[in-house]
Amino acid sequence: MFDLKTRILIVDDAMTMRKMVGKMCKDLGYTDLTEAADGLIAWEAITSTPIPFGLVISDWNMPNCTGLELLKKVREDAKFEKLPFLMVTAEAEQHQIAEAIKIGVDNYLIKPFAQVDLVKKLEAVHKKRGA
């Protein structure tokens, strides 16, 4: 599992969803959580912080910049290309999941989900990235 001091960026246009994911992370012991309301705000946070994020948990469907567009930006930038990225989405269509995998998502979680599901996905992302 990720170190409990890992900086986590939670990206979702729905404040209730950001708070729910944040609470789940806090309940797991994570303390360094940052929220962003869309991919543009998230990208600004990723590129401007002096202390790098260790994990992005992002919604797919958002205004201004979707989670998929954010993922593309992250993977295309050599400085951030290895940043662990978990997509949280209501999109369960196989072609959409395949597109996210092709771009380089580390894993995805279908809404709605329970804390145990988040834990399983975080463990899988950690194992994949060897973080």
C-alpha contacts under 8 A as a table, 3 or more apart, distances in Angstrom:
res1	aa1	res2	aa2	distance
1	M	122	L	6.77
1	M	123	E	5.11
1	M	126	H	5.86
1	M	127	K	7.72
2	F	6	T	6.57
2	F	122	L	7.53
2	F	123	E	7.55
2	F	126	H	6.14
2	F	131	A	6.81
3	D	6	T	5.43
4	L	29	G	5.90
4	L	30	Y	4.67
4	L	31	T	6.93
5	K	30	Y	6.20
5	K	31	T	6.41
5	K	32	D	6.31
6	T	30	Y	7.11
6	T	32	D	6.58
6	T	53	F	7.18
6	T	54	G	5.43
6	T	55	L	7.25
7	R	31	T	7.96
7	R	32	D	4.94
7	R	33	L	6.01
7	R	34	T	7.62
7	R	52	P	7.23
7	R	53	F	4.72
7	R	54	G	5.18
7	R	55	L	6.56
8	I	32	D	6.28
8	I	33	L	4.95
8	I	34	T	6.22
8	I	53	F	5.87
8	I	54	G	6.04
8	I	55	L	4.91
8	I	56	V	5.84
8	I	57	I	7.34
9	L	33	L	6.03
9	L	34	T	4.86
9	L	35	E	5.78
9	L	36	A	7.27
9	L	42	A	7.49
9	L	53	F	6.71
9	L	55	L	6.33
9	L	56	V	4.81
9	L	57	I	6.17
9	L	58	S	7.89
10	I	18	R	6.23
10	I	21	V	7.40
10	I	22	G	7.24
10	I	33	L	7.19
10	I	34	T	6.11
10	I	35	E	4.80
10	I	36	A	6.24
10	I	56	V	6.14
10	I	57	I	4.94
10	I	58	S	5.88
11	V	18	R	6.76
11	V	35	E	5.87
11	V	36	A	4.75
11	V	37	A	5.81
11	V	38	D	6.03
11	V	39	G	6.95
11	V	42	A	6.54
11	V	56	V	7.50
11	V	57	I	6.18
11	V	58	S	4.47
11	V	59	D	5.97
11	V	67	G	7.96
12	D	15	M	6.97
12	D	17	M	6.67
12	D	18	R	5.80
12	D	35	E	7.92
12	D	36	A	6.52
12	D	37	A	5.16
12	D	38	D	5.86
12	D	58	S	6.12
12	D	59	D	5.01
12	D	60	W	7.99
12	D	62	M	6.83
13	D	18	R	7.87
13	D	36	A	7.64
13	D	37	A	4.39
13	D	38	D	5.47
13	D	59	D	7.75
13	D	62	M	5.64
13	D	63	P	7.38
14	A	17	M	5.35
14	A	18	R	6.47
14	A	37	A	7.14
15	M	18	R	5.03
15	M	19	K	6.11
15	M	37	A	7.39
16	T	19	K	5.09
16	T	20	M	6.05
17	M	20	M	4.96
17	M	21	V	6.13
18	R	21	V	5.31
18	R	22	G	5.95
18	R	35	E	6.77
19	K	22	G	4.91
19	K	23	K	5.97
20	M	23	K	5.12
20	M	24	M	6.27
21	V	24	M	5.08
21	V	25	C	6.20
22	G	25	C	5.05
22	G	26	K	6.08
22	G	33	L	6.97
23	K	26	K	4.97
23	K	27	D	5.98
24	M	27	D	5.05
24	M	28	L	6.34
24	M	115	Q	6.02
25	C	28	L	5.07
25	C	29	G	6.50
25	C	30	Y	5.43
25	C	31	T	7.85
26	K	29	G	4.97
26	K	30	Y	4.89
26	K	31	T	6.03
27	D	30	Y	7.38
30	Y	33	L	7.38
35	E	42	A	7.87
36	A	39	G	7.44
36	A	41	I	5.66
36	A	42	A	5.27
37	A	41	I	6.57
37	A	42	A	7.48
38	D	41	I	5.56
38	D	42	A	6.22
38	D	62	M	5.85
38	D	63	P	6.50
38	D	64	N	6.68
38	D	65	C	6.12
38	D	66	T	6.98
38	D	67	G	7.83
39	G	42	A	4.84
39	G	43	W	5.93
39	G	62	M	7.35
39	G	64	N	6.95
39	G	65	C	4.52
39	G	66	T	5.65
39	G	67	G	6.00
39	G	69	E	7.33
39	G	70	L	5.31
40	L	43	W	5.11
40	L	44	E	6.25
40	L	64	N	6.59
40	L	65	C	5.53
40	L	70	L	7.49
41	I	44	E	5.13
41	I	45	A	6.25
42	A	45	A	4.99
42	A	46	I	6.11
42	A	70	L	7.77
43	W	46	I	4.99
43	W	47	T	6.08
43	W	70	L	6.74
43	W	73	K	7.82
43	W	74	V	7.96
44	E	47	T	5.31
44	E	48	S	5.87
45	A	48	S	5.39
45	A	49	T	5.90
46	I	49	T	6.04
46	I	52	P	7.02
46	I	53	F	6.81
49	T	52	P	6.20
53	F	56	V	7.35
53	F	83	L	7.63
54	G	83	L	6.36
54	G	84	P	6.67
55	L	83	L	6.26
55	L	84	P	4.91
55	L	85	F	5.96
55	L	86	L	7.73
56	V	83	L	7.45
56	V	84	P	6.25
56	V	85	F	4.80
56	V	86	L	6.12
57	I	85	F	6.08
57	I	86	L	4.79
57	I	87	M	5.91
57	I	88	V	6.80
58	S	67	G	5.80
58	S	85	F	7.50
58	S	86	L	6.30
58	S	87	M	4.99
58	S	88	V	5.69
59	D	62	M	7.06
59	D	66	T	7.67
59	D	67	G	5.54
59	D	87	M	5.81
59	D	88	V	4.69
59	D	89	T	5.52
60	W	66	T	5.62
60	W	67	G	4.13
60	W	68	L	6.02
60	W	87	M	6.47
60	W	88	V	6.38
60	W	89	T	5.36
60	W	90	A	7.98
60	W	91	E	7.84
61	N	66	T	5.42
61	N	67	G	6.42
61	N	89	T	7.32
62	M	65	C	6.29
62	M	66	T	4.83
62	M	67	G	6.91
63	P	66	T	6.34
65	C	69	E	5.93
65	C	70	L	6.57
66	T	69	E	5.11
66	T	70	L	6.20
67	G	70	L	4.95
67	G	71	L	6.05
67	G	87	M	7.18
68	L	71	L	4.98
68	L	72	K	6.27
68	L	100	A	6.64
69	E	72	K	5.07
69	E	73	K	6.38
70	L	73	K	5.13
70	L	74	V	6.23
71	L	74	V	5.09
71	L	75	R	6.11
71	L	85	F	7.48
71	L	103	I	7.26
71	L	104	G	7.48
71	L	105	V	6.99
72	K	75	R	5.21
72	K	76	E	5.98
72	K	103	I	6.36
73	K	76	E	5.24
73	K	77	D	6.33
74	V	77	D	5.51
74	V	80	F	5.48
74	V	81	E	5.50
74	V	83	L	7.42
75	R	78	A	7.27
75	R	80	F	6.60
75	R	81	E	4.15
75	R	82	K	7.26
75	R	103	I	7.38
75	R	104	G	6.85
76	E	80	F	7.99
76	E	81	E	6.34
77	D	80	F	5.53
77	D	81	E	5.64
78	A	81	E	5.22
79	K	82	K	7.95
80	F	83	L	5.33
82	K	129	R	7.62
84	P	105	V	7.95
84	P	106	D	6.37
84	P	125	V	6.70
84	P	126	H	7.65
84	P	129	R	6.65
85	F	105	V	5.70
85	F	106	D	5.44
85	F	107	N	7.07
85	F	125	V	7.64
86	L	105	V	6.47
86	L	106	D	5.87
86	L	107	N	5.11
86	L	108	Y	5.38
86	L	109	L	7.35
86	L	121	K	7.75
86	L	122	L	7.76
86	L	125	V	7.30
87	M	105	V	6.93
87	M	107	N	6.38
87	M	108	Y	4.46
87	M	109	L	6.16
88	V	108	Y	5.65
88	V	109	L	4.71
88	V	110	I	5.93
88	V	111	K	6.72
89	T	92	A	7.54
89	T	108	Y	7.35
89	T	109	L	6.26
89	T	110	I	5.09
89	T	111	K	5.59
90	A	110	I	5.41
90	A	111	K	4.91
90	A	112	P	7.42
91	E	96	Q	7.10
91	E	97	I	7.73
91	E	110	I	6.95
92	A	96	Q	7.33
92	A	97	I	6.91
92	A	110	I	6.65
93	E	96	Q	5.46
93	E	97	I	6.45
94	Q	97	I	5.16
94	Q	98	A	6.06
95	H	98	A	4.96
95	H	99	E	6.15
96	Q	99	E	5.04
96	Q	100	A	6.37
97	I	100	A	5.18
97	I	101	I	6.22
97	I	108	Y	7.92
98	A	101	I	5.06
98	A	102	K	6.08
99	E	102	K	5.05
99	E	103	I	6.33
100	A	103	I	5.17
100	A	104	G	6.31
100	A	105	V	5.56
101	I	104	G	5.02
101	I	105	V	5.09
101	I	106	D	7.26
101	I	107	N	7.72
102	K	105	V	7.56
105	V	108	Y	7.33
106	D	125	V	5.66
106	D	128	K	7.23
106	D	129	R	7.93
107	N	121	K	6.67
107	N	124	A	7.43
107	N	125	V	6.24
108	Y	121	K	7.30
109	L	113	F	7.42
109	L	117	D	7.68
109	L	118	L	7.32
109	L	121	K	7.06
110	I	113	F	6.59
113	F	117	D	6.09
113	F	118	L	7.26
114	A	117	D	5.31
114	A	118	L	6.62
115	Q	118	L	5.02
115	Q	119	V	6.22
116	V	119	V	5.06
116	V	120	K	6.34
117	D	120	K	5.18
117	D	121	K	6.34
118	L	121	K	5.18
118	L	122	L	6.05
119	V	122	L	5.08
119	V	123	E	6.10
120	K	123	E	5.18
120	K	124	A	6.24
121	K	124	A	4.98
121	K	125	V	6.13
122	L	125	V	5.10
122	L	126	H	6.04
123	E	126	H	5.09
123	E	127	K	6.07
124	A	127	K	5.11
124	A	128	K	6.10
125	V	128	K	5.07
125	V	129	R	6.08
126	H	129	R	5.25
126	H	130	G	5.57
126	H	131	A	5.45
127	K	130	G	5.04
127	K	131	A	7.21
